[in-house]
């Protein structure tokens, strides 16, 4: 399994600047191999993990659930 580590704040700041969806990025990463995306804080502590599905159709199904979970975790981080 591939592991991809991403610092959350700079990643999402960049997406805002470029006006791009993280789901578009995730869709581009799908290659048929199982992948774990690990989002970290600036100090490399793990905020949460996401297992990238094997196809775009599954990605779309997971998008709504992931978005809700992400909102809750970010709220805790900045409150």
Short mmCIF file of the C-alpha atoms (twelve columns), coordinates in Angstrom:
data_MODEL
# 
_entry.id   MODEL 
# 
loop_
_atom_site.group_PDB 
_atom_site.id 
_atom_site.type_symbol 
_atom_site.label_atom_id 
_atom_site.label_alt_id 
_atom_site.label_comp_id 
_atom_site.label_asym_id 
_atom_site.label_seq_id 
_atom_site.Cartn_x 
_atom_site.Cartn_y 
_atom_site.Cartn_z 
_atom_site.pdbx_PDB_model_num 
ATOM 1  C CA . UNK A 1  0.000   0.000  0.000   1 
ATOM 2  C CA . UNK A 2  1.247   3.461  -0.897  1 
ATOM 3  C CA . UNK A 3  1.234   6.086  1.855   1 
ATOM 4  C CA . UNK A 4  0.983   9.756  0.980   1 
ATOM 5  C CA . UNK A 5  1.569   12.317 3.737   1 
ATOM 6  C CA . UNK A 6  0.077   15.780 3.323   1 
ATOM 7  C CA . UNK A 7  0.345   18.760 5.654   1 
ATOM 8  C CA . UNK A 8  -3.305  19.743 5.927   1 
ATOM 9  C CA . UNK A 9  -3.197  23.534 6.291   1 
ATOM 10 C CA . UNK A 10 -0.824  24.307 3.391   1 
ATOM 11 C CA . UNK A 11 -2.632  21.765 1.196   1 
ATOM 12 C CA . UNK A 12 -6.040  23.322 1.754   1 
ATOM 13 C CA . UNK A 13 -4.659  26.856 1.521   1 
ATOM 14 C CA . UNK A 14 -3.220  25.964 -1.888  1 
ATOM 15 C CA . UNK A 15 -6.525  24.478 -3.027  1 
ATOM 16 C CA . UNK A 16 -8.258  27.743 -2.100  1 
ATOM 17 C CA . UNK A 17 -5.709  29.826 -3.986  1 
ATOM 18 C CA . UNK A 18 -5.984  27.634 -7.063  1 
ATOM 19 C CA . UNK A 19 -9.775  27.279 -6.670  1 
ATOM 20 C CA . UNK A 20 -9.433  23.523 -7.060  1 
ATOM 21 C CA . UNK A 21 -11.228 20.662 -5.345  1 
ATOM 22 C CA . UNK A 22 -9.298  18.120 -3.323  1 
ATOM 23 C CA . UNK A 23 -11.571 15.518 -4.874  1 
ATOM 24 C CA . UNK A 24 -10.161 16.383 -8.297  1 
ATOM 25 C CA . UNK A 25 -6.664  15.802 -6.892  1 
ATOM 26 C CA . UNK A 26 -7.731  12.526 -5.312  1 
ATOM 27 C CA . UNK A 27 -9.281  11.364 -8.592  1 
ATOM 28 C CA . UNK A 28 -5.950  11.995 -10.316 1 
ATOM 29 C CA . UNK A 29 -4.153  9.870  -7.692  1 
ATOM 30 C CA . UNK A 30 -6.305  6.781  -8.282  1 
ATOM 31 C CA . UNK A 31 -4.167  4.178  -10.001 1 
ATOM 32 C CA . UNK A 32 -5.738  0.862  -8.987  1 
ATOM 33 C CA . UNK A 33 -3.347  0.448  -6.042  1 
ATOM 34 C CA . UNK A 34 -4.521  0.901  -2.475  1 
ATOM 35 C CA . UNK A 35 -3.328  4.219  -1.073  1 
ATOM 36 C CA . UNK A 36 -3.521  5.825  2.340   1 
ATOM 37 C CA . UNK A 37 -3.501  9.602  2.503   1 
ATOM 38 C CA . UNK A 38 -2.291  10.859 5.872   1 
ATOM 39 C CA . UNK A 39 -3.159  14.446 6.729   1 
ATOM 40 C CA . UNK A 40 -0.854  15.984 9.327   1 
ATOM 41 C CA . UNK A 41 -0.609  19.148 11.336  1 
ATOM 42 C CA . UNK A 42 2.417   21.425 10.861  1 
ATOM 43 C CA . UNK A 43 4.319   19.477 13.558  1 
ATOM 44 C CA . UNK A 44 3.655   16.181 11.724  1 
ATOM 45 C CA . UNK A 45 1.083   14.918 14.214  1 
ATOM 46 C CA . UNK A 46 -1.577  12.939 12.383  1 
ATOM 47 C CA . UNK A 47 -4.932  14.671 12.088  1 
ATOM 48 C CA . UNK A 48 -6.674  11.914 10.147  1 
ATOM 49 C CA . UNK A 49 -6.195  9.274  7.484   1 
ATOM 50 C CA . UNK A 50 -8.114  8.630  4.297   1 
ATOM 51 C CA . UNK A 51 -7.961  5.438  2.277   1 
ATOM 52 C CA . UNK A 52 -8.264  6.306  -1.382  1 
ATOM 53 C CA . UNK A 53 -10.705 3.986  -3.166  1 
ATOM 54 C CA . UNK A 54 -9.685  2.016  -6.227  1 
ATOM 55 C CA . UNK A 55 -12.009 3.840  -8.632  1 
ATOM 56 C CA . UNK A 56 -13.601 7.246  -9.192  1 
ATOM 57 C CA . UNK A 57 -17.152 5.974  -8.634  1 
ATOM 58 C CA . UNK A 58 -16.279 4.884  -5.087  1 
ATOM 59 C CA . UNK A 59 -14.533 8.204  -4.554  1 
ATOM 60 C CA . UNK A 60 -17.733 10.085 -5.337  1 
ATOM 61 C CA . UNK A 61 -19.690 7.943  -2.878  1 
ATOM 62 C CA . UNK A 62 -17.139 8.614  -0.132  1 
ATOM 63 C CA . UNK A 63 -16.922 12.335 -0.851  1 
ATOM 64 C CA . UNK A 64 -20.020 13.324 1.101   1 
ATOM 65 C CA . UNK A 65 -19.111 11.270 4.180   1 
ATOM 66 C CA . UNK A 66 -15.504 12.462 4.211   1 
ATOM 67 C CA . UNK A 67 -16.520 16.108 3.857   1 
ATOM 68 C CA . UNK A 68 -18.688 15.904 6.965   1 
ATOM 69 C CA . UNK A 69 -15.950 14.176 9.011   1 
ATOM 70 C CA . UNK A 70 -13.365 16.706 7.868   1 
ATOM 71 C CA . UNK A 71 -15.525 19.656 8.935   1 
ATOM 72 C CA . UNK A 72 -15.821 18.231 12.445  1 
ATOM 73 C CA . UNK A 73 -12.074 17.661 12.787  1 
ATOM 74 C CA . UNK A 74 -11.130 21.101 11.486  1 
ATOM 75 C CA . UNK A 75 -13.609 22.738 13.856  1 
ATOM 76 C CA . UNK A 76 -11.925 20.963 16.777  1 
ATOM 77 C CA . UNK A 77 -8.497  22.042 15.536  1 
ATOM 78 C CA . UNK A 78 -9.361  25.738 15.325  1 
ATOM 79 C CA . UNK A 79 -11.649 26.031 18.357  1 
# 
